[in-house]
Amino acid sequence: MARRIVAPETRSPEIESTAGSAAQIIEASSGMVMLPSGQFASDAQYLQQGDDLLLIGPDGTTVMVRGYFLLDNPPNLITPEGGVISPSLVRSFTPPETVGQYALAGDQLAQAESIGTVKALTGQAFAVRTDGTRVQLAAGDPVYQGDVIETTADSAINMLFVDATTFSLGSDARLALDEMVYNPAIQQGASSFSILKGVFVFVSGQIAKADNTQMTVTTPVATSASAAPRWRAK
């Protein structure tokens, strides 16, 4: 089955993001990083540029957090609506700084074992791989550890993972598949997911049944329902 793959961007994100206007620059050491809005936080592209964190919104708005990756305990990113993007979430949605420089990335992915498959899909959904490529998904496609799953408006996706966990996303959602390690012989392992936005439902599989502390789902902390993803677990 043919797949639509978009190659990683080779131009400098900093040059592109600052072409229209200068980026807002915030010192990470100040301990307070206020983003323009909750929508900016959930929709922005997260990039590492040396020691700095660069966020680029769909409209070109940019925020640079200078020295973010120098700190052992980087600050939370705060939104005016009360949302809190933790360092853990930032790591989940920030690709390696070397994205676009993997000469054998395609071969490495081909040799990797999938951690799950797309069980059902309505509309359009994409997987952003660890090498920066963005692949349009179809029912039956594999997903891999490190993928960021994105759905478009009026779309939904349901994924089945190797431990029998199911995870469903509604429209306009972003989910990072941080970790899935599972030994079927003893039905034990560890799994971790992070979500920036969207409605999601999951049904835990064998990992959580054996030890529910070994499955984690990280979301933005929020003081209002509108500032965080909406979810329910079965």
Residue pairs with C-beta under 8 A, 6 or more apart in sequence:
1 138
1 140
3 135
3 136
3 138
3 141
4 135
4 136
5 133
5 134
5 135
6 133
6 134
7 132
7 133
8 99
8 100
8 131
8 132
8 133
9 16
9 100
9 132
10 100
13 45
13 47
13 49
13 54
13 56
14 23
14 49
14 54
16 56
17 23
17 54
17 56
17 60
17 62
18 62
20 60
21 60
21 62
23 54
23 62
23 63
23 64
24 36
24 62
24 63
24 64
25 64
25 66
26 33
26 34
26 63
26 64
26 65
26 66
27 65
27 66
27 67
28 53
28 65
28 66
28 67
28 68
28 70
28 71
28 74
28 75
29 67
29 71
30 75
31 75
32 75
32 78
33 63
33 65
33 75
33 76
33 77
33 78
34 78
34 79
34 80
35 41
35 44
35 55
35 63
35 77
35 78
35 79
35 85
36 57
36 61
36 63
36 80
37 79
37 80
37 81
38 79
38 80
38 81
38 83
38 226
38 227
40 55
40 57
40 61
40 63
40 79
41 55
41 77
41 79
41 83
41 85
41 196
41 220
42 174
42 196
42 197
42 220
43 57
43 58
43 197
44 55
44 56
44 57
44 58
44 63
45 55
45 56
45 57
46 53
46 54
46 55
46 90
46 93
46 94
46 95
47 53
47 54
47 55
47 56
47 94
47 95
48 54
48 69
48 94
48 95
48 96
48 97
49 64
49 97
50 69
50 97
51 66
51 67
51 68
51 69
51 70
52 64
52 65
52 66
52 67
52 68
52 69
53 64
53 65
53 68
53 69
53 74
53 90
53 94
54 62
54 63
54 64
54 65
55 62
55 63
55 64
55 65
56 62
65 74
65 75
65 77
68 74
68 75
68 90
73 87
74 87
74 90
75 87
76 84
76 85
76 86
76 87
77 84
77 85
77 90
78 84
78 85
79 85
79 227
81 222
81 223
81 224
81 226
81 227
82 222
82 223
82 224
82 227
83 220
83 221
83 222
83 227
83 228
84 220
84 221
84 222
85 196
85 220
86 218
86 220
86 221
88 194
88 218
89 194
89 196
89 218
89 219
89 220
92 148
92 176
92 178
92 194
92 218
93 148
93 174
93 176
93 194
93 196
95 128
95 130
95 132
96 130
99 130
99 131
99 132
100 131
100 132
102 108
102 131
105 129
105 130
105 131
105 133
106 131
108 131
109 129
109 130
109 131
109 144
112 144
112 145
114 142
114 143
114 144
114 162
115 143
115 144
115 145
115 161
115 162
115 177
115 180
116 142
116 143
116 159
116 160
116 161
116 162
116 165
116 177
116 180
117 140
117 141
117 142
117 143
117 159
117 160
118 125
118 137
118 138
118 139
118 140
118 141
118 142
118 143
118 157
118 158
118 159
119 139
119 158
119 159
119 160
119 166
120 139
120 156
120 157
120 158
121 137
121 138
121 139
121 155
121 156
121 157
121 158
122 155
122 156
122 157
123 151
123 152
123 153
123 154
123 155
123 156
123 171
124 136
124 151
124 152
124 155
125 136
125 137
125 149
125 150
125 151
125 152
125 155
125 157
125 169
126 134
126 135
126 136
126 137
126 149
126 150
126 151
126 152
127 134
127 135
127 137
127 141
127 143
127 144
127 147
127 148
127 149
127 150
128 134
128 135
128 147
128 148
128 150
129 135
129 144
129 146
129 147
130 144
130 146
130 147
135 141
137 143
137 149
137 157
143 149
143 159
143 177
144 177
145 177
145 178
145 179
145 180
146 176
146 177
146 178
147 176
147 177
148 174
148 175
148 176
148 177
149 157
149 159
149 169
149 173
149 174
149 175
149 176
149 177
150 173
150 174
150 175
151 157
151 169
151 170
151 171
151 172
151 173
151 198
152 171
152 172
153 171
153 172
154 171
155 170
155 171
155 172
156 168
156 169
156 170
156 171
157 168
157 169
158 166
158 167
158 168
159 166
159 167
159 168
160 166
161 167
161 180
161 182
161 191
161 205
162 180
162 182
162 184
163 180
163 182
163 184
163 187
163 189
163 191
163 205
163 206
163 207
164 205
164 206
165 191
165 202
165 203
165 204
165 205
165 206
165 207
165 208
165 215
166 202
166 203
166 205
167 175
167 193
167 200
167 201
167 202
168 200
168 201
168 202
169 175
169 198
169 199
169 200
170 198
170 199
170 200
171 198
171 199
172 197
172 198
173 195
173 197
173 198
173 199
173 200
173 229
174 195
174 196
174 197
174 198
175 193
175 194
175 195
175 196
175 198
175 200
176 193
176 194
176 195
176 196
177 193
178 192
178 193
178 194
178 218
179 190
179 191
179 192
180 189
180 190
180 191
180 192
181 189
181 190
181 191
182 188
182 189
182 191
182 206
182 207
183 189
184 206
187 206
187 209
187 210
188 206
188 207
188 210
188 211
188 214
189 206
189 207
189 214
190 207
190 214
190 215
191 207
191 208
191 214
191 215
191 216
192 215
192 216
192 217
192 218
193 202
193 216
193 217
193 218
194 217
194 218
194 219
195 217
195 218
195 219
195 229
195 231
196 220
196 229
197 229
198 229
198 230
199 229
199 230
199 231
200 229
200 230
200 231
201 231
201 232
201 233
201 234
202 217
202 231
202 233
202 234
203 233
203 234
204 212
204 215
204 233
204 234
207 214
207 215
208 214
208 215
217 231
217 233
219 228
219 229
219 231
220 227
220 228
220 229
221 228
222 228
